[in-house]
């Protein structure tokens, strides 16, 4: 019976040792990357060592077979006998930790240097009275502003400015990376700020003037209109020639449905407009000529969905350049395993040579 108790205790202590090794191994695999992962397989060598130890203990004396483990577990046992196999178990655990240390677990630090090369963009927005036509909801101007602000939100690395024009043109917001201010000024743009008319050429020329001293490698103007150039001192094709010389791409957008649209035809003294269905006239030939000459593209936005698709395509065509340099460094993490494993081995040796020596 005593031999059976001793066998159970040996198995218990060895199982605890292997449990500790398993926990340490799983922690190492999950948290670190091993320089020599094949060393982990050396832990299997501990199994025959444990088997030999248990076999030697079994052969030390006769064994009485019991039909139940109750007597082995609950029979009388002194404290020193209970810890008799502790030195061996600590040795197994310490060796296991040292094997893990030999695999050289390493942690890794990764970081990146990101260099973003933004694009300078000026949106030239027609705010003439015809932009209040209701073929887009609630009207062309508000739909254009709403979609443009979504476009701005999607380009946080770019400097963007806003030029508005009717019979004349002026800068509503210089090119800036402060998109919060830009969007506030965008929302304040409305028809009637300046003399009536549609000065497409002046609007483009003013936008180009904002980009004249830009040092960005990519410079873009998005020119939106719903009509024909009928005001201003600069002709659209002359402005396109300047854009070509400055290396500015111009994307032109004609806003308005095809056919007739409910548009303002007169303005009352109260500031309200009278609406009627009138023909939509957009000088598409000139818009295409400007885009082709500057390396841009002409789009026709007949509804808000089409307008969103146009901005999405411009966003795709004018991608911000991002240069990423990756850095990586590794740190050795085996020291704790060596320290703890060595201390456990030392503890087992001290116990075997002192307190538990008489039980060997």
N, C-alpha and C positions, 0 to 999 in steps of 0.2 A: 504494500500500500504506500509506503514511504517513497518508493521509487516512482510510483505513478504520480504522486504529488509533485515530485521533483521534475518529472517530465512535463507536466502541465505548466509549471512555473517557467521552465526553460522556453517552452513554446510561447507563453504569454509575453515574456521579456523580449524575445526575438521578434515577435509580431509587432510589438511597440516600436522596436528599433527600425524595422522595415517601414512602418507607418510614417515615422519621422523622416526617413529617407525619401519616401514617396511625396510627402508634402513639400520638402525642400526641392525635389526634382521638378515637380509641377510648377512651383513658384518660379524656378529658374527658367523653365521653358516658356512660360507665359510672359515673363517680364523682360527677359534678356535674350540675346542671340549668342549662341556658343561659337567660339572660334574653332573648337575641335569637338563637334557634336558626337563623333564616334566614341569618345571616351565614356559617354553615358552607358554604352553597352557593357562596359567593364563592371558595372554594378551587379551584373548577373553572376560574377565570380564570387560574390558574397553568399550566394545560395549554397554552393557545395561546402563552404566554410561552416555555415550554420548547420547544415545537415551532418557534417562530420562531428561537430561539437555535440549535437543531440545524440548521435549514434554512440559516441564515447560514453556519455552519461548513462545511456540505457544499458550498456555492457558492463557497467561497474558492479552491478549486483543483480540478484534475481528479481524478476518482476512478477507481481501478482495481478492477474487479470480480474477486473471488477466489471460487474454488469451495469454499473452506474458510476457517474462521476461525482455523485453527491458526497461520498466519503472523501474523495480527493480534494474537493473544493472546500468542504466544511469541517474536515478533520482538524485536530490540533496541529498548530504550526507556529514556531517561534519567529520573531521578527527577523533575526539574522538569516534564518533559512529562507524566508520570503525574498530577501535581497541577494541570495547566493549567486544568481545568474546575472545580476546587474552589471558587474564589470565587463563580462563578455558582450552584453547587449550594448553598453556604451561604446565598446570597441567597434562593434559592427556599425553603429550610427556614426561614429567619428570617421571611420574609413569611408563610409558612403558619402559624407560631406566633402571629404578630401577628393574623392573621385569626381564629384560635381565641380569642385574647384579646378581640377586638372582639365576639365572641358573648357575652361576660361569663359565663363559667361560675361557678356559685354553689353552695356547700354549704349544707345546711339542718340546723338543730338543732330537734328536736321534743321537747317534754316535756309532761307532764300534771300538773295538780294534781287528785288524786283524793280526794274526800271521801266516806267511807263512813258511812252512817247505819245502825248495827246494830240488831238487835232483841233485846230481853231475853226470854229463854225460860226457863221452869222446867218440868222434867219431873217429874211426880208419879207415882211408880211403886209399885204395889201389890206388897208382898213377903210377903203372907200365905201360909200353908201351901198353899192351893189353887193358888198360882202354880207349885208344883212338879209339877203335872199334866203328863203326858208326851204330850199331843196335839200339842205343838210339840217340836222336838228341840233339846237333850236334854230340856228342860222349858220351860214358859212363861216363867219368870223369866229363865233364861239366854238364851233366844232374844230376849226383850225387851231385855235389856241389850246383847246383841251388835248388834242392829239400831239401837238408840239411839246407841251409840258410833259407828257408821258415819255416822249423821245428824249427830252432833257434828263429825266430821272434815270434813263437807261445808259447815260454816258457820263458817269461821275468824274472821269479823268480828263475830259475835254473842256477847253475854254469856249464858251458859247456867248454870243451877243445877239441883240435884237434891234433891227431897223424896221420902222413902220413908214408907210407912205400912202398918200392920197394924191392930191395935185402937187404936193412937194414931199420930201422925205426928211426924216431926222432919226437920230440914234436914240432909241428908247432905253437901251442898256449896252454899254461897251462890252467887249468880250471879257468874260470873267469866269472864274471857277466857283464863285459864290452863287450856286444855282438857286438858293433860297431867295436871294434878292432878285435874281433874274426872273424867277417865276412870279414874284410879286409884281414886278414891272410888266410882265407879260399879261397878267390878269387885268392890269389897269388900262391896257390898250383898247381903244374903242373908236368907232367911226365919228368923224366930226372934229377931231383934234386939230386938223389943218384944213387948208382950202380943198374943195372938192375936185374930183378928177382921178385919173389913174396914171401916175408918173412911174411906169415900170422902169424906164431907163434911169431915172433919178434914184429910185429905190435900190437898184443894183449898184449904181455908182457909189452911193453912200455906204452900202455894205462893203464894197471893195476898199473904200477909204479906211474902214475900221481894220482891214486885214493888211493894209499896205506895209506896215512896219512889223508885221508878225514874223517871228523867227521859226515858227512851226514848219515842219517839213510838209505837212498836209494842210491845205487851206481850202475851205469849202463854203459856198453860199447856197442856201436853200431859198429859192425865190418863189413865192406864192402869189398868184393873181387870179382874178375871175373875169378879166376884161381885156381891153385893148389899150395900148399906150395912147393917151390923148392929152397929156400935160407934161410939164417939166421941161428942162432945158437940155437934157441928155437923151439921145436916142438909144433904145435898147441894144442895137447892134454895135454902136460905138462903145457902150459899157462892156459888151461882150469882148470887144477887141482889147480893152484894158485888162479884163480878167485873164485873157489868154496871155498877155505880156507878164502879168504878175504870177502866173502859174496857179490860179485859183480855179477849181472846178465848180461849176454852177449846175445845180440840180433844179430844174424848173418844174413847177406844179400848177396845172390849170385846175381851178376849183369850180365845180358847177356841173349840174346834170346836163344831159343833151336834150335839146328841144326848148321847151318853155319852163320857166320857174317863177314862183311867186316872189316878186322883187319889189323894193321900194321905188315908186315913180314920182312921188312928191313929198315935200316936208311941210307940215303945218307950223304955224307960229308957236305952238306949244312944244315943238320939238318932236312930235310924233310923225310917223311916216304913213303915207297911203300906199297900199300894196296892190299890185296887179300882175297878171301873168305876162311876162315879156320873154322874148327870145334870149337865149344864153349865147353870148358872143365872146369867144376867147381867141386871141391871136395865136393859135397853136403853131403856125409856121414860124413865127418869130421866136416862140418859146423853144421849139425844137432846134432852131438855128443857134440860139445862145448856148444850149446844152451841148450840141455837137461840137461847136467851136472850142469849148473849154474842157472837153473830155468828160462832161457830165451826162445827164440823161433827162429826158422829158417824161412826165407822168400826167395822167388825167385822173382827177379824183371826182367821181360822179356821186359818191356818197361817203359817209364817215368810215365805213369799213374799208373802202378802197383807199381812203386817206391814211388809215392806220397801216395798211399793207405797203403803201408808198414809203412811209417813214421807216417801216421794218426793213424794206429793201435798201434804203439809204444807209441805215444802221449796219446792214450786212456788207455793203460795198465799202463803207468807210470805217473799217475796224481800227481801233486804237492799237498801236504796236506795243507789245509787252515783251521785254527781255528779262528772262529769269535765269539767275545763276544759283545753282544749288550747292550747298556746303554740307559736309557731313563729318562728324567726329565721333570716335568711339572711346568709351571709358571702361576700364577693367573693373569687374564687379566680383572677382573671385575672393578678394580679401576677407569678407565676412565669413565665407564658407571655410576658408583656411583657419581663421581665428576660432570660430565656434567648433569646428571639427577637431582642431588641436586641443582645445580646452576640454572637450568631452573625452578624448583619448587620455589626456592627463588625469582627468577625474577617475576614469575607469582604472587606470594604473594605480593611483593612490588608494582607491577602495580595495583593490586586489592585494595590495601590499600592506594594508593597515587594518581597517575595521573588519573587512570580510576575509582576511587571510586564513583564519582558522576554518572557514567554511569551504575552502578550495578542495 
